[in-house]
């Protein structure tokens, strides 16, 4: 009976700590035109509040696409994607959702003109 009571807290501990570790391993890149500053800041703050830590913003050297898009790697779990999409659509309501099998635990968010 003693060993069973020791196992239960260990399992609970594992479940609690799994999510933050997963979020730390996810890399997010926000690509924007120079005019999209406010959207990028709001997006980054929203994702930080979700627990993501590795978020980089960069200014695009090429012309900005018409439509914003988010590109998920296949390694990002569906429930995490869905939560992110809800957060992203608060700032970029018309965003396209794409997937790239070559990305590894990476999410690219491209802020377009609309």
N, C-alpha and C positions, 0 to 999 in steps of 0.2 A: 504494500500500500504506500510505503514511503517513496519508493522509486517512481511510482505512477504520479504522485503529486509533484515530484521534481520535473518530470517530463512535460507536464502540461504548461507550466510557466515558460519553459524553453521554447515550446512550439508557439505560444502566444508572442513571445519576444521576436521570434523569427518573422512572423507575419507582420508585425508592426515595423520592423526595420527594413523589410524588403523594398517597399516603395521608395523611401528616400534614396536608397543606394541606386535603384534603377534610374531615378531622375538625375542623379549626379553624373551618371555615365552617358546621358543623352546630350549630344551637342546640337545647339540650335544656331543657325546663321540667318540673320535678317539682312536682306539685300534691299537697298532703297535708293531712290534718286535723291538728290540734295534737297528737293522740296518736301519730301515725305517725312521730315524729321519728327513731327509730333506723333504721327501714326506709329513710327518705329519705337519711340520712347514709351508710348502707351502700351504697345504690344509687348515690349521687353518687361515693363513693370507687371503686366498681367501674368506673363509666364513666370517671372520671378516669384510672384505671390502663390503660384501653383507649386513651387518647390524646385523649379529648374534652376541650375546654377551656371552652366556653361553656355552663355548666350553672347554671341558676337554680332555687332552691327557693322556693316560696311556699305560704302557708297558705290553704286554700280558705275563702272567705267563705260559700259555700253548703254545704248538707248533703253529707256524704261519701257517694259511691255505695257500694253493697254490694260490687261487684267492682272490682278494680284493672284498669286498661287502659293500653296504650301506643298512641299514635296517631302513625303515621309519615306524613310528607309523601311524595308519589309520587316526589320527587327523590332519596330515600335509596335507594342501590343494594341489591339483594337480599342480597348477601353481607354487607354491613354490617348490615342488619336482622337476619339470622340470627345473627351474632356478638353483637349487642346482646341479642337475645331470650334466648340462652343465659345471658348475664350477668344479665339482669333476672330470669329464672326462678329463679336461685339465691336471690333475696331474696323475690320475689313469684311463687311457683310456679303460681298459678291465674290469671295475667294474661290478659286478652283482647287480641288483636292487631287493631288497626284501621288504616284508612288515610283520610286526608283530602286530596283533590286540591288544596285551597286553600292548604295550608301550603307554605312554601318553605324547604327544607333545615331543617325544624324537626321535633322529636320531642317530644310531650307525654306525660308519664307521670303518670297519676292514681292515687294510692294510695288504694284503697278500704278497706272494713272487713275484707275477706278477701283 
